[in-house]
Amino acid sequence: MIDWTPELEESICTRLIEGKSLRSIAGKDGIPAESTVYLHIIQSTAFSEKYARAREAQMEAMAADIIEIADDSSGDIELDGEGKPRQNAEFMNRSRLRVDTRKWLMSKLAPKKYGDKQQVALTDPEGGPLRIVSTVPRPPKQ
């Protein structure tokens, strides 16, 4: 039986905020199995709220990660066999994948804040209300 202490809950939430996944921390360093943590989320309203706030903070950390990854050009250039500089396509593609993965995950976990916003405007060309005009001819009156 797991002894759910405030310290355990804080440890789980802190690691999430640091950018680690629950799967990567579960079952290590005194953290219970992933399924046990999920059960506790379901059973404890207080922990569920802490967990949700930790996930929100994790999205902010991911946003900071994206900026760091995008700004890191340290591996963009490598030397070929003759000592001449060339683009390191593997590093650049991996960086793009890391950014895209974080963006995708953020858009799914926090769609209101990080999802694509789509807006449909139903206005006429001048910005007024849309008018519906029938183009079907009416039968003549008899």
FENRABEL-V871107 format. One line per field, one symbol per residue. ss: DSSP state (@ for helix, = for strand, . for the rest). A space follows every 50 residues. Layout:
ss=???
//
This chain:
ss=.....@@@@@@@@@@@@....@@@@........@@@@@@@@@@.@@@@@@ @@@@@@@@@@@@@@@@@@@@@.....===.....===.@@@@@@@@@@@@ @@@@@@@@@.@@@@........=.....=.............
//
